[in-house]
């Protein structure tokens, strides 16, 4: 960036700040060329508990497959669902 960034204004309310950022570009106030990547290793994705009815023989087979891989069967189900979604 060739020029100095403008100082950040102060806002009386959150609504005033929202209105300001709706009509202004953050590059006027920040030198994004100096930005650094941030890692947030402790963030966990939001999960939702669901109830899924499976035939007992299917659940038993999944548990055997999970045991062979030394992973919890719920984790194996999630991996398989994710792989199936990516293949479509």
C-alpha positions in Angstrom: 0.0 0.0 0.0 1.5 3.4 -1.0 -0.4 5.6 1.4 -1.0 5.5 5.2 -4.2 3.9 6.3 -6.9 6.2 7.6 -7.5 5.9 11.4 -10.4 3.8 12.5 -13.4 5.9 13.5 -15.2 5.4 16.8 -18.8 4.5 16.8 -21.6 5.4 19.3 -23.6 2.3 18.6 -23.2 -1.1 16.9 -25.8 0.1 14.3 -23.7 3.1 13.4 -20.6 0.9 12.9 -22.7 -1.5 10.8 -23.9 1.3 8.6 -20.3 2.6 8.2 -18.9 -0.7 7.1 -21.7 -1.3 4.7 -20.5 1.8 2.8 -16.7 1.7 3.3 -13.9 -0.6 2.3 -11.7 -1.9 5.1 -8.6 -1.4 2.9 -9.0 2.3 3.5 -8.2 1.7 7.2 -5.9 -1.4 7.1 -2.8 -2.4 5.2 -3.8 -5.9 4.2 -0.4 -6.5 2.7 0.9 -6.7 6.3 -1.7 -9.3 7.3 -0.6 -12.6 8.6 -2.4 -16.0 8.5 -3.9 -17.0 11.8 -4.4 -20.6 12.9 -7.1 -21.5 15.4 -6.3 -25.1 16.2 -8.6 -25.4 19.1 -11.8 -24.5 17.2 -14.1 -27.4 16.8 -16.8 -27.4 14.1 -20.3 -27.1 15.3 -22.0 -30.5 15.5 -25.6 -31.5 15.8 -26.8 -34.7 17.5 -29.1 -36.8 15.4 -30.9 -40.1 15.9 -30.5 -42.6 13.2 -32.2 -46.0 13.2 -30.2 -48.8 11.6 -30.9 -52.5 11.4 -28.9 -54.3 14.1 -27.0 -56.4 11.5 -25.8 -53.2 9.8 -24.7 -51.5 13.0 -22.9 -54.7 14.0 -21.0 -54.7 10.7 -20.1 -51.1 11.1 -18.8 -51.8 14.6 -16.7 -54.7 13.3 -15.2 -52.5 10.6 -14.5 -49.7 13.1 -12.9 -52.1 15.5 -10.6 -53.4 12.7 -9.5 -49.8 12.1 -9.3 -49.1 15.8 -11.6 -46.1 15.6 -15.0 -45.4 17.2 -17.9 -46.6 15.1 -19.5 -43.1 15.1 -16.3 -41.6 13.7 -16.1 -44.2 11.0 -19.7 -43.5 10.0 -18.9 -39.7 9.7 -15.8 -40.5 7.6 -17.8 -42.7 5.3 -20.6 -40.1 4.9 -18.0 -37.4 4.2 -16.3 -39.6 1.6 -19.6 -40.3 -0.1 -20.5 -36.7 -0.2 -17.2 -35.8 -1.9 -17.6 -38.5 -4.5 -20.9 -37.0 -5.7 
